[in-house]
Amino acid sequence: MRERSYWLYKLAWYAHFRGLLPIISKPGDTLYVIVATLTTNRRVMNARQALAEVCRDLSADRDVVLCVWDAQSTWGIQVADYALWAVQRDLEGRPCKWFDSHIRPHLASMTTPWGTA
């Protein structure tokens, strides 16, 4: 039986790539997906397996490579993590004083598994 983290990764990858892959790439392209360090080797394996399955379903004509980088090594990963945290707080109805001024202006959409936010 797969861990819950596998299903969560698969749902997240699918929701993210379903609309994004056709916009940012064409058949035959190689895409490098960069994610922050995950806490255990098991989670890294689950993320890789979930990404491979989603890519088989959505992008059989593209090569997608998962790159796991140390979050502290790349400022962009830290910025993305903060932005995602701010979006999560907004979706939960919790205050984040920087969301409206720093995050919302850069969002084209906010989609959740249960529909558009």
N, C-alpha and C positions, 0 to 999 in steps of 0.2 A: 504494500500500500504506500502511495506517495505521501510525503509530508505536506502539510497545509501550505508551507511556503512555496512549494512547486506550483500549486494551483493558483496562488496569488500572483506569482511571477508570470504564469501563463496568461492569466486574465489581463494583467498590466501590459505585457508585451503585445497581446492581441489588440487591445483597445488603442494602444499607441500606434502600432504599425499599420493597422487596417486602413486608416486614412492617409497616413504619412508616406508610406513606401511609394505609392504611385506618383506622389507630388515631387519627392526629392530624388528619385532614381528612375532608371530605365532598365529593361531587361539586359542582363549581362554585367551590370555594375556590381562592384564589391562595396558593401557598406560596413563601416566599423562602428559598432555600438559601444560607447564608453560608459561604464557604470562605476560607482564608487565601491570601495572595498566592502565585501560582505563579511560577516563575522565568523563564519565557519566554512571549511572546505565543502561541507554538505550543502550549504546554501549556494555556494558558487556552482556546484554541480547541478543543483536544482534549477538555477537561473539559466545555465547553459542548455540543459535539456528542454526547458520550457521555451527558450528562444528558438532552438532548433525545430521544435514541433510547430511553432507559430510560423516560422519562415517557410517550412515545408508547405503549410496550408496557404499562406498568403503570397509567397514570393519564390516559387520554385525556380524562377528564371533569374534569381539574384543570389549572390553569395553574401551572407551576413556573418560577420565575425564579432564575437563578444569579447571586449577588452575590459578587464577588471583592474582598475587603478586605485592606488592608495588615495583616499579622499584628501589627505593633507598635502599630496604632491602637486595638486592641480587646483588653482583657485576657481576655475570654471565649475568644477564639481561641487565645491562648497557653495557657490552662488546658486547653482541649480537646486541643491538640497535646501537652501534657505527659502528659495522661491516656492518649492513644493510644500515646505512646512507652512508658509504663509497661506497658500491656497487651501491646504487642509484646514487650517484654523478658520478661514473664511467660510468654507463649506460646512463646518461644524457650528457656525454662528458665534465663534469666539473672537474676541478682539485681537487685532494685529495692527498696530499703529502705522506700519509701513506699507500695508497691503495696497490701499487706495493710491498712494503717491508713488510707490516704487514698483509694484508688481502688476496691478491691474492694467496700466498703460501698455504693457508688453504682452498681454494675453490676447490671442486671437479668438480663443474659445475655451470653455471649461466643460469637459465632458466627463461624466461619471458612468459607472456600469449601469446605473438605473436611469440614465438620460442626461440631457444637457442641463447644466446647473444654471 
